[in-house]
Amino acid sequence: MKPASVVQLAFDISLDPIYRWENFYISPSNDEAVSLLQRWPRWDNRVQLLYGPSGSGRTHIAHLWRNESRASFVDDSVLKLDYLAEYVSQNPFLIVDNADEITCYKGLFHLYNLINEYQGYLLLTAKTPPRLWNIALPDLASRLQSVPATQILAPDDELLCALLIKRFSDLQLKVPENVLNYIIKHMKRSYEGVQEMAATLNRKSLELRRNLTLPLVKQVLEV
């Protein structure tokens, strides 16, 4: 074991994400979601659902729409308001991020109806489509399953590379191209895989006070 003075403690410093177009990489995996944003306010339904795996950019896209529409984010605390109708009348453009985690079903059902009543717009984001949510309110389940749904697909190589570069940049890590290509070939090919890989390599780089070289990456991945 190395002496404590030699090992740099790797503190978990979470950086605030910046939700801008220039920080969002468009690829075939997410171009349908981008198209959905670009069609607003000519949506074919006042309620739209965007779903995809964790880390796929759902929240980023929701913020991009908020920037365009001045929509407000709502959660269970808002859905439980006694004056929800008044709230929606004053804030007719709304976003429910992680809608599959909402527990106030009656509030969400009421919100759905209010959006149509006040001719507003509602963007729901989730990891899965509503048929997998186990909603205890049948009327709500029926309405949500009829909502137009746009899926963010699994990342292709191009998007994986872009996401890794962005994440390494956020962490102020310089990664040579040959090392990046090696990582992509040996990592878990998912959005969560990008976050896990970047966090693991960043932690090891900090602990050892070393740059991310190919030998170090191979050691971490045990390949």
N, C-alpha and C positions, 0 to 999 in steps of 0.2 A: 504494500500500500504506500502511496506517495505521502510525504509529509503534508500536513494541512496547509503550510505556507506555499506549497507548490501548486496545489489544486485551487483553481479559481471557482468560487461558488457560482452556479448558474441560476441567477434570479429570474423568475418568470415575469418579465415585463411585457404586458399586453399593450400593443399599439392600437390606437383608435383607427379603425378603417376609414378611408375617405371615399365616399360614394359619389364618384364622378364618372362620366363617360370615358375619360382618358385612362381611368384605372380599371376599365372593364374590357376584357378581351372577347371579341365576337368570333364564334366558330360555328360549324355545323351543329354542334351539340346544343347551342343556346340561341341560334338565330330565330327560331320560332317565337321564343320569349321576347326577343328584341323587336320582332315584327309586331307582337301584341302591343308593346308600348308605342310604337310608331303609328299604329292605327287609331289610338285614342285621340279625340273623343268620338271616333266613329266605330266604337265597339258594337258588335251585333247583340250584346246583352249588357245591361248595366252592372251585372256582377260577373267577374272573371276569376278563374282560379289558375294559379301558377304553381306547379309542383315539381319537385326534384330532390335528389339526395342532399344530405347535409353538406355544406361547403360548395354547393353548385352555383351560388350567386343569387338565390331567391331574394334574400334580404337586400342585396345590392340593387337588384332590378326594382324592387319595391321602392327603395329610396330614390332611384332615378325617376320613377313615376311621380313620387312625391315632389321632387324638384320641379317637374313639369306642370303638375296639376295643383300644387299646394295642398295635397291631401294630408290628412292627419292619421297617425297610427292609433289604433284602439286595441284594448285587451279586455280581459275579464272584468277589471275594475270599472271600465266604461260601460260594458255591456250590462252591468248590474245597476246602473244609474236609474233612479225613479223617473228622471227627466230625459231619458234617452231620446225621445221624439224631438224635444227642443234642441238637444245637442246635435242631432242629425240635420235638423232644419237650418242650423247655423254652420254646420260642417258637413256638407253633402258629399264630399269626396273623401273616402276613408280606406284605410288599409288594415287588414287583420293579418299580421305576420304570424306564422306557425299556427294557423287556424286549426290544425289537427290536434293541438294541445289545449284548445279552449274547453272550459268546463261549464260555462254558463250557456247552455244550449238554448234556453228560452230567450236570453238576451240576443244571441246570434240570429235566432229565428225572427225576432222583432226587428233587428237591424236589417235583415234581408228585405223585409216588407217595407220598412221605412225608406230604404234606398230607392225603391221603385216609386213609392208615394211622393217623395220629394225630388224625383228625377235626378238623383245623384249617381255616383259611381263607387263601386266597392271592389277592391282587389284583395283576394285571399291568397295566401301562400301556404304551402304545406309540403311535407316530405312525400306524401302518398295521395292518391285520389280519394274522394269522400267515401266511396264504397268500402274502404278499409278502415274507416275511423271509428266504427262501433258507436255511432251516435244513438243516444237513448231516446231521442225525440223523433218519431217517425216522419212527421211533417217536415221537419228541418232536413232530415236525411234525404227525403224525396226531392226537395228543392235544390239542395247542394249537388245531388247527383245529376241534376239537369243543367247545372251551370257549365258553360264552355270551359274546357280545361286545356291548358297548354303545358306540355311536359318538357323539362330540361333533361336532355339525354346524358348518358355516361360520357365522360371526357375522352376525346380522341387524343392522339399523340401531340398534335399541334397545341391543343388547349392545355394538356398536362405540362408541356414545356413552358408555355406562357404563365401558367399559374405558379409553377415552381420559381421561375425567374422573378415574378412579382413578390412572392413570399420571401425569397432570399433577399431581395432588395429591401423589403420592409425591415428585415432583421439585420441589414447592413452586412450581409455575407457576400463575398465575391467568389463565384463558382466558375471555374474554367469550362469551356464548352464540352471538352471530352469527359469531364466529371459529370456534367449535367446529363449528357447522353447516357452515361453509365447508370446514373440514378434512375432515369426514366425506364430503362430496360429491366431494372431489378426491384422497382417499388410496387406497392399495391396500386393498381390502376383505377383509382377512384378519387373523388374530391376530398374525402376524408384522408385518403392516403397521402395527398399533397401536404395537408396540414400536419399529419403525424410525422412524415419524413422530414419536413423543414424543422419542426420542433426538435426532433431527435438529433439531427445533425447540428443544429444551432447549439443545443445543450452540450454536445460532445466537443464542439469547437471551442466553446467558452471554457469548459473544464480543463481542456488540454492546452489552451492558448495556442491553437494551431489553425492554419487555414484549411479549408476543405480540399484536400488533395485526393487523388485517386486511391492511394494506399489507405488513407484514413477512412474514406467512405467504404472501401472493401472491408476494413476491420469492423466498422460499425454494423454493416449489413451481414458480416460473417459469410461472405461469398468466397 
